[in-house]
């Protein structure tokens, strides 16, 4: 990690998560859309929600869990995209840029390791 990505990764941990775009796989004329989600990684699970929970790192009533154990993590060539999982159950994320993506990759990798 470069210094900027390392600082961003540390901030994700300190703040109990952060904002990232999640692909919402749509059907029909609307198709796929990117939606902003608050994501927090705790104990091998990523929790994501439309709003930041009141408690840091929370997995409140509106949060949805994503078990990270055994998931593959891959990155796109655009410097912004990353994917958790494979096949039709994969979850696609989009970051602000390469440094932000590096921070999220480190954050998700720590969660994957915690889920083993």
MMTF fields as JSON, N, C-alpha, C and O atoms, coordinates in Angstrom:
{
  "mmtfVersion": "1.0.0",
  "mmtfProducer": "UNKNOWN",
  "numBonds": 463,
  "numAtoms": 464,
  "numGroups": 116,
  "numChains": 1,
  "numModels": 1,
  "chainsPerModel": [1],
  "groupsPerChain": [116],
  "chainIdList": ["A"],
  "bondAtomList": [4, 2, 8, 6, 12, 10, 16, 14, 20, 18, 24, 22, 28, 26, 32, 30, 36, 34, 40, 38, 44, 42, 48, 46, 52, 50, 56, 54, 60, 58, 64, 62, 68, 66, 72, 70, 76, 74, 80, 78, 84, 82, 88, 86, 92, 90, 96, 94, 100, 98, 104, 102, 108, 106, 112, 110, 116, 114, 120, 118, 124, 122, 128, 126, 132, 130, 136, 134, 140, 138, 144, 142, 148, 146, 152, 150, 156, 154, 160, 158, 164, 162, 168, 166, 172, 170, 176, 174, 180, 178, 184, 182, 188, 186, 192, 190, 196, 194, 200, 198, 204, 202, 208, 206, 212, 210, 216, 214, 220, 218, 224, 222, 228, 226, 232, 230, 236, 234, 240, 238, 244, 242, 248, 246, 252, 250, 256, 254, 260, 258, 264, 262, 268, 266, 272, 270, 276, 274, 280, 278, 284, 282, 288, 286, 292, 290, 296, 294, 300, 298, 304, 302, 308, 306, 312, 310, 316, 314, 320, 318, 324, 322, 328, 326, 332, 330, 336, 334, 340, 338, 344, 342, 348, 346, 352, 350, 356, 354, 360, 358, 364, 362, 368, 366, 372, 370, 376, 374, 380, 378, 384, 382, 388, 386, 392, 390, 396, 394, 400, 398, 404, 402, 408, 406, 412, 410, 416, 414, 420, 418, 424, 422, 428, 426, 432, 430, 436, 434, 440, 438, 444, 442, 448, 446, 452, 450, 456, 454, 460, 458],
  "bondOrderList": [1, 1, 1, 1, 1, 1, 1, 1, 1, 1, 1, 1, 1, 1, 1, 1, 1, 1, 1, 1, 1, 1, 1, 1, 1, 1, 1, 1, 1, 1, 1, 1, 1, 1, 1, 1, 1, 1, 1, 1, 1, 1, 1, 1, 1, 1, 1, 1, 1, 1, 1, 1, 1, 1, 1, 1, 1, 1, 1, 1, 1, 1, 1, 1, 1, 1, 1, 1, 1, 1, 1, 1, 1, 1, 1, 1, 1, 1, 1, 1, 1, 1, 1, 1, 1, 1, 1, 1, 1, 1, 1, 1, 1, 1, 1, 1, 1, 1, 1, 1, 1, 1, 1, 1, 1, 1, 1, 1, 1, 1, 1, 1, 1, 1, 1],
  "groupList": [{"groupName": "UNK", "atomNameList": ["N", "CA", "C", "O"], "elementList": ["N", "C", "C", "O"], "formalChargeList": [0, 0, 0, 0], "bondAtomList": [1, 0, 2, 1, 3, 2], "bondOrderList": [1, 1, 2], "singleLetterCode": "X", "chemCompType": "L-PEPTIDE LINKING"}],
  "groupTypeList": [0, 0, 0, 0, 0, 0, 0, 0, 0, 0, 0, 0, 0, 0, 0, 0, 0, 0, 0, 0, 0, 0, 0, 0, 0, 0, 0, 0, 0, 0, 0, 0, 0, 0, 0, 0, 0, 0, 0, 0, 0, 0, 0, 0, 0, 0, 0, 0, 0, 0, 0, 0, 0, 0, 0, 0, 0, 0, 0, 0, 0, 0, 0, 0, 0, 0, 0, 0, 0, 0, 0, 0, 0, 0, 0, 0, 0, 0, 0, 0, 0, 0, 0, 0, 0, 0, 0, 0, 0, 0, 0, 0, 0, 0, 0, 0, 0, 0, 0, 0, 0, 0, 0, 0, 0, 0, 0, 0, 0, 0, 0, 0, 0, 0, 0, 0],
  "groupIdList": [1, 2, 3, 4, 5, 6, 7, 8, 9, 10, 11, 12, 13, 14, 15, 16, 17, 18, 19, 20, 21, 22, 23, 24, 25, 26, 27, 28, 29, 30, 31, 32, 33, 34, 35, 36, 37, 38, 39, 40, 41, 42, 43, 44, 45, 46, 47, 48, 49, 50, 51, 52, 53, 54, 55, 56, 57, 58, 59, 60, 61, 62, 63, 64, 65, 66, 67, 68, 69, 70, 71, 72, 73, 74, 75, 76, 77, 78, 79, 80, 81, 82, 83, 84, 85, 86, 87, 88, 89, 90, 91, 92, 93, 94, 95, 96, 97, 98, 99, 100, 101, 102, 103, 104, 105, 106, 107, 108, 109, 110, 111, 112, 113, 114, 115, 116],
  "secStructList": [7, 7, 2, 2, 2, 2, 2, 2, 2, 2, 2, 2, 2, 2, 2, 6, 7, 3, 3, 3, 3, 3, 3, 3, 7, 7, 7, 6, 6, 1, 7, 7, 3, 3, 3, 3, 3, 3, 3, 3, 3, 3, 6, 6, 3, 3, 3, 3, 3, 1, 1, 7, 7, 1, 1, 6, 6, 7, 7, 7, 6, 6, 7, 3, 3, 3, 3, 7, 6, 6, 7, 7, 3, 3, 3, 7, 6, 6, 1, 1, 3, 3, 3, 3, 1, 1, 4, 4, 4, 7, 3, 3, 3, 3, 7, 1, 1, 2, 2, 2, 2, 2, 2, 2, 2, 2, 2, 2, 2, 2, 2, 2, 2, 2, 6, 7],
  "xCoordList": [0.831, 0.0, 0.868, 1.875, 0.477, 1.181, 0.684, -0.257, 1.314, 0.965, -0.491, -1.153, -0.987, -2.373, -3.344, -4.312, -3.096, -3.966, -3.883, -4.895, -2.687, -2.521, -3.281, -3.932, -3.194, -3.939, -5.435, -6.163, -5.893, -7.333, -7.782, -8.864, -6.959, -7.289, -7.371, -8.279, -6.419, -6.45, -7.721, -8.312, -8.143, -9.353, -10.598, -11.508, -10.644, -11.775, -11.904, -13.002, -10.775, -10.772, -11.186, -12.036, -10.595, -10.871, -12.326, -12.92, -12.905, -14.265, -15.302, -16.502, -14.852, -15.788, -16.418, -17.492, -15.765, -16.271, -16.172, -15.472, -16.886, -16.858, -17.879, -18.562, -17.965, -18.897, -18.233, -17.076, -18.98, -18.509, -19.74, -20.85, -19.548, -20.657, -20.808, -19.824, -22.039, -22.35, -23.243, -24.197, -22.924, -23.755, -25.054, -25.059, -26.146, -27.47, -27.872, -28.151, -27.898, -28.214, -29.707, -30.538, -30.023, -31.413, -31.873, -31.077, -33.156, -33.758, -34.553, -34.938, -34.789, -35.606, -34.853, -33.629, -35.617, -35.051, -34.072, -33.146, -34.256, -33.381, -31.979, -31.008, -31.872, -30.569, -29.817, -30.403, -28.518, -27.668, -27.533, -27.516, -27.437, -27.221, -26.198, -26.06, -25.481, -24.551, -25.238, -25.791, -25.197, -25.822, -24.804, -24.05, -24.799, -23.875, -24.305, -25.469, -23.34, -23.62, -22.527, -21.358, -22.923, -21.981, -21.584, -22.448, -20.29, -19.806, -18.884, -17.983, -19.136, -18.331, -17.942, -18.781, -16.681, -16.207, -15.882, -15.079, -16.532, -16.302, -16.336, -17.272, -15.306, -15.299, -15.616, -16.351, -15.088, -15.293, -16.588, -16.944, -17.294, -18.531, -18.483, -18.084, -18.893, -19.066, -20.55, -21.406, -20.842, -22.223, -22.375, -21.517, -23.46, -23.671, -25.107, -26.047, -25.236, -26.526, -26.623, -25.613, -27.852, -28.086, -27.622, -27.243, -27.652, -27.259, -26.183, -26.091, -25.379, -24.366, -25.07, -25.888, -24.755, -25.38, -24.974, -23.912, -25.813, -25.494, -24.236, -23.569, -23.895, -22.686, -21.623, -21.916, -20.377, -19.267, -19.177, -19.212, -19.063, -18.931, -20.21, -20.202, -21.307, -22.573, -23.064, -22.705, -23.88, -24.602, -26.056, -26.674, -26.61, -27.951, -29.023, -28.742, -30.262, -31.411, -31.51, -32.016, -31.035, -31.123, -29.914, -29.881, -28.933, -27.717, -27.921, -28.653, -27.261, -27.294, -25.915, -24.914, -25.84, -24.533, -24.031, -24.809, -22.714, -22.046, -20.884, -19.874, -21.025, -19.955, -18.754, -18.887, -17.585, -16.382, -15.544, -14.686, -15.782, -14.977, -15.018, -16.09, -13.854, -13.737, -14.028, -13.948, -14.363, -14.654, -13.372, -12.385, -13.408, -12.307, -12.487, -13.61, -11.38, -11.402, -10.621, -9.457, -11.242, -10.552, -10.765, -11.72, -9.86, -9.92, -10.0, -9.481, -10.657, -10.772, -9.579, -8.775, -9.467, -8.329, -8.53, -7.622, -9.707, -9.997, -9.484, -9.598, -8.923, -8.411, -9.475, -9.164, -10.733, -11.832, -12.645, -13.17, -12.764, -13.673, -13.015, -11.82, -13.836, -13.417, -14.622, -15.761, -14.373, -15.439, -15.138, -14.009, -16.183, -16.112, -16.935, -18.135, -16.291, -16.98, -16.824, -16.123, -17.505, -17.434, -18.812, -19.682, -19.006, -20.262, -21.429, -21.239, -22.647, -23.844, -24.02, -24.769, -23.345, -23.455, -22.397, -22.353, -21.548, -20.495, -21.118, -22.178, -20.436, -20.869, -19.814, -18.631, -20.256, -19.359, -19.404, -20.467, -18.222, -18.07, -17.282, -16.493, -17.494, -16.747, -16.238, -16.999, -14.939, -14.278, -14.031, -14.232, -13.592, -13.338, -12.132, -12.1, -11.145, -9.941, -8.998, -9.34, -7.799, -6.85, -6.443, -6.38, -6.166, -5.755, -6.908, -6.708, -8.114, -9.293, -9.52, -9.829, -9.363, -9.56, -8.519, -8.859, -7.274, -6.237, -6.6, -6.38, -7.158, -7.572, -8.713, -8.699, -9.704, -10.821, -10.365, -10.854, -9.442, -8.914, -8.267, -8.514, -7.439, -6.804, -7.848, -7.726, -8.875, -9.934, -10.711, -10.951, -11.106, -11.822, -10.939, -11.414, -9.649, -8.737, -8.61, -8.548, -8.571, -8.514, -9.781, -9.712, -10.919, -12.166, -12.193, -12.695, -11.653, -11.585, -10.696, -11.041, -9.55, -8.636, -9.296, -9.101, -10.077, -10.763, -11.846, -12.2, -12.379, -13.445, -12.952, -13.756, -11.647, -11.109, -11.16, -10.749],
  "yCoordList": [-1.198, 0.0, 1.251, 1.317, 2.232, 3.501, 4.248, 3.804, 5.377, 6.104, 6.548, 6.457, 7.025, 7.493, 6.343, 6.487, 5.2, 4.04, 3.498, 3.092, 3.488, 3.009, 3.908, 3.421, 5.228, 6.166, 5.94, 5.959, 5.725, 5.501, 4.198, 4.14, 3.142, 1.858, 1.993, 1.449, 2.72, 2.977, 3.735, 3.468, 4.679, 5.455, 4.563, 4.733, 3.615, 2.693, 1.901, 1.715, 1.443, 0.685, 1.588, 1.208, 2.775, 3.687, 4.155, 4.31, 4.383, 4.879, 3.769, 4.042, 2.522, 1.4, 1.166, 0.57, 1.629, 1.415, 2.664, 3.614, 2.656, 3.805, 3.658, 2.641, 4.708, 4.724, 4.183, 4.492, 3.368, 2.786, 2.52, 2.39, 2.441, 2.16, 0.644, -0.061, 0.154, -1.265, -1.403, -0.644, -2.376, -2.596, -3.273, -4.292, -2.678, -3.252, -3.838, -3.111, -5.142, -5.796, -5.66, -6.287, -4.835, -4.572, -5.396, -6.005, -5.398, -6.113, -5.119, -4.056, -5.463, -4.617, -3.4, -3.413, -2.339, -1.128, -0.417, 0.238, -0.533, 0.146, -0.42, 0.314, -1.712, -2.361, -2.185, -1.867, -2.394, -2.264, -0.802, 0.103, -0.597, 0.742, 0.65, -0.384, 1.751, 1.842, 2.617, 3.693, 2.056, 2.701, 2.844, 1.918, 4.006, 4.306, 3.529, 3.567, 2.82, 2.026, 2.242, 2.422, 2.223, 2.239, 0.788, -0.063, 0.503, -0.857, -0.904, -0.079, -1.898, -2.126, -3.601, -4.471, -3.881, -5.263, -5.601, -4.931, -6.663, -7.114, -8.635, -9.264, -9.214, -10.654, -11.545, -12.521, -11.241, -12.104, -11.833, -12.598, -10.766, -10.402, -8.934, -8.075, -8.66, -7.284, -6.957, -7.706, -5.845, -5.375, -4.147, -3.263, -4.078, -2.883, -2.376, -3.149, -1.057, -0.417, 0.892, 1.451, 1.374, 2.637, 3.822, 4.859, 3.663, 4.743, 4.256, 3.068, 5.193, 4.857, 4.541, 5.331, 3.388, 3.054, 4.056, 4.671, 4.222, 5.178, 4.827, 5.721, 3.544, 3.124, 2.779, 2.174, 3.163, 2.846, 1.344, 0.572, 0.941, -0.473, -1.249, -2.479, -0.546, -1.225, -2.086, -1.889, -3.029, -3.862, -3.757, -4.752, -2.552, -2.273, -3.044, -3.867, -2.761, -3.479, -3.374, -4.288, -2.278, -2.071, -2.635, -2.593, -3.157, -3.669, -5.081, -5.88, -5.372, -6.711, -7.332, -6.67, -8.601, -9.244, -9.896, -10.34, -9.936, -10.656, -11.407, -10.803, -12.731, -13.543, -13.534, -13.807, -13.221, -13.082, -14.359, -14.481, -15.306, -16.534, -17.252, -17.562, -17.506, -18.257, -17.477, -18.038, -16.2, -15.42, -14.995, -14.623, -15.057, -14.536, -13.027, -12.527, -12.317, -10.869, -10.562, -10.945, -9.879, -9.536, -8.057, -7.445, -7.493, -6.07, -5.913, -6.737, -4.846, -4.549, -3.75, -3.271, -3.608, -2.891, -1.38, -0.642, -0.903, 0.529, 1.303, 2.528, 0.622, 1.293, 1.613, 2.171, 1.268, 1.593, 0.374, 0.355, -0.635, -1.751, -2.86, -3.127, -3.498, -4.725, -5.628, -5.162, -6.914, -7.916, -8.878, -9.33, -9.171, -10.19, -11.377, -11.252, -12.534, -13.739, -13.97, -13.24, -15.016, -15.403, -15.806, -16.153, -15.76, -16.206, -15.289, -14.105, -15.84, -15.005, -14.415, -13.454, -14.974, -14.457, -13.409, -12.912, -13.068, -12.076, -10.708, -10.372, -9.932, -8.569, -7.613, -7.721, -6.681, -5.717, -4.386, -3.907, -3.805, -2.534, -1.593, -2.033, -0.286, 0.71, 1.782, 2.359, 2.028, 2.976, 4.299, 4.409, 5.302, 6.623, 6.646, 7.432, 5.804, 5.78, 4.701, 3.949, 4.607, 3.544, 3.5, 2.416, 4.648, 4.644, 4.189, 3.43, 4.656, 4.252, 2.749, 2.056, 2.25, 0.82, 0.004, -1.026, 0.436, -0.281, -0.375, -1.403, 0.706, 0.701, -0.28, -1.032, -0.281, -1.216, -2.662, -3.545, -2.917, -4.28, -4.749, -5.869, -3.899, -4.265, -4.497, -5.436, -3.643, -3.753, -5.06, -5.775, -5.375, -6.628, -7.854, -8.866, -7.771, -8.905, -9.216, -10.383, -8.187, -8.408, -9.137, -10.018, -8.779, -9.468, -10.895, -11.78, -11.135, -12.51, -13.361, -14.5, -12.812, -13.533, -13.812, -14.883, -12.856, -13.04, -14.11, -14.724, -14.341, -15.325, -16.754, -17.683, -16.935, -18.294, -19.086, -20.246],
  "zCoordList": [0.0, 0.0, 0.0, 0.705, -0.785, -0.706, 0.535, 1.193, 0.852, 2.082, 2.105, 3.139, 0.977, 0.924, 1.148, 1.896, 0.508, 0.672, 2.094, 2.665, 2.664, 4.044, 5.017, 5.94, 4.805, 5.657, 5.523, 6.516, 4.292, 4.048, 4.691, 5.274, 4.594, 5.207, 6.725, 7.353, 7.311, 8.758, 9.139, 10.186, 8.295, 8.567, 8.522, 9.333, 7.582, 7.52, 8.817, 9.341, 9.319, 10.575, 11.736, 12.541, 11.828, 12.936, 12.94, 14.007, 11.758, 11.656, 11.659, 11.648, 11.672, 11.658, 10.307, 10.218, 9.242, 7.894, 7.054, 7.406, 5.931, 5.042, 3.931, 3.813, 3.113, 1.985, 0.732, 0.447, -0.018, -1.275, -2.147, -1.63, -3.446, -4.364, -4.538, -4.764, -4.431, -4.629, -5.855, -6.031, -6.698, -7.887, -7.473, -6.783, -7.912, -7.714, -9.057, -10.01, -9.118, -10.394, -10.672, -10.016, -11.649, -11.987, -13.168, -13.883, -13.348, -14.464, -15.295, -14.808, -16.525, -17.381, -17.883, -18.021, -18.156, -18.758, -17.839, -18.319, -16.523, -15.57, -15.539, -15.35, -15.722, -15.704, -14.399, -13.364, -14.463, -13.282, -12.87, -13.705, -11.546, -10.997, -9.881, -9.228, -9.669, -8.555, -7.439, -7.664, -6.232, -5.08, -3.957, -3.659, -3.351, -2.251, -1.009, -0.607, -0.405, 0.788, 1.827, 1.487, 3.101, 4.211, 4.456, 4.665, 4.433, 4.622, 5.826, 5.982, 6.676, 7.866, 7.894, 7.663, 8.173, 8.241, 9.693, 10.343, 10.185, 11.559, 11.608, 11.116, 12.206, 12.472, 11.295, 11.447, 10.135, 8.975, 8.219, 7.323, 8.561, 7.875, 7.476, 8.263, 6.248, 5.801, 5.94, 5.468, 6.585, 6.742, 5.866, 5.885, 5.094, 4.281, 4.446, 4.629, 4.375, 4.604, 3.835, 3.407, 3.665, 2.978, 3.806, 3.263, 5.133, 6.024, 6.982, 7.292, 7.44, 8.436, 9.754, 10.224, 10.354, 11.639, 12.722, 12.63, 13.741, 14.799, 15.575, 16.095, 15.665, 16.372, 15.357, 14.326, 15.644, 14.745, 14.537, 15.495, 13.299, 12.985, 13.144, 13.119, 13.306, 13.587, 12.455, 11.295, 12.805, 11.864, 12.26, 12.639, 12.173, 12.658, 11.927, 11.055, 12.299, 11.759, 10.239, 9.589, 9.672, 8.229, 7.481, 6.251, 8.193, 7.566, 7.039, 7.623, 5.922, 5.337, 5.472, 5.196, 5.894, 6.062, 4.776, 3.932, 4.658, 3.581, 4.216, 4.576, 4.355, 4.943, 4.005, 2.812, 4.55, 3.738, 3.662, 2.788, 4.566, 4.606, 3.257, 2.736, 2.712, 1.469, 0.202, -0.891, 0.314, -0.889, -1.595, -0.959, -2.906, -3.713, -3.831, -3.893, -3.859, -4.037, -5.304, -5.422, -6.244, -7.488, -7.786, -7.308, -8.582, -8.929, -10.442, -11.195, -10.87, -12.287, -12.775, -11.975, -14.07, -14.662, -14.664, -15.048, -14.24, -14.288, -13.08, -13.049, -12.086, -10.892, -9.86, -8.808, -10.141, -9.225, -8.8, -7.686, -9.644, -9.392, -8.579, -8.702, -7.744, -7.076, -6.927, -6.936, -6.79, -6.717, -5.575, -5.389, -4.825, -3.777, -4.23, -4.471, -4.348, -4.786, -6.268, -6.97, -6.727, -8.131, -8.61, -7.811, -9.912, -10.492, -10.181, -9.902, -10.228, -10.068, -8.663, -8.489, -7.675, -6.309, -5.979, -4.854, -6.94, -6.701, -6.427, -6.955, -5.591, -5.28, -5.831, -5.507, -6.665, -7.293, -6.549, -6.156, -6.368, -5.668, -6.552, -7.387, -6.372, -7.131, -6.166, -5.39, -6.237, -5.338, -6.062, -7.272, -5.297, -5.869, -6.797, -7.744, -6.544, -7.362, -6.876, -5.963, -7.475, -7.128, -5.656, -5.074, -5.043, -3.627, -2.738, -1.789, -3.052, -2.295, -2.453, -1.484, -3.687, -3.915, -3.153, -2.571, -3.143, -2.392, -0.914, -0.274, -0.383, 1.024, 1.251, 2.225, 0.357, 0.506, 0.339, 1.044, -0.577, -0.748, 0.552, 0.998, 1.163, 2.434, 3.523, 4.31, 3.571, 4.574, 4.392, 5.365, 3.153, 2.885, 3.127, 3.643, 2.755, 2.974, 4.473, 4.861, 5.303, 6.755, 7.214, 8.07, 6.656, 7.005, 6.521, 7.215, 5.321, 4.798, 5.701, 6.018, 6.116, 7.006, 8.354, 8.928, 8.863, 10.157, 10.055, 11.061, 8.851, 8.672, 8.51, 8.441, 8.448, 8.258, 9.518, 9.535]
}
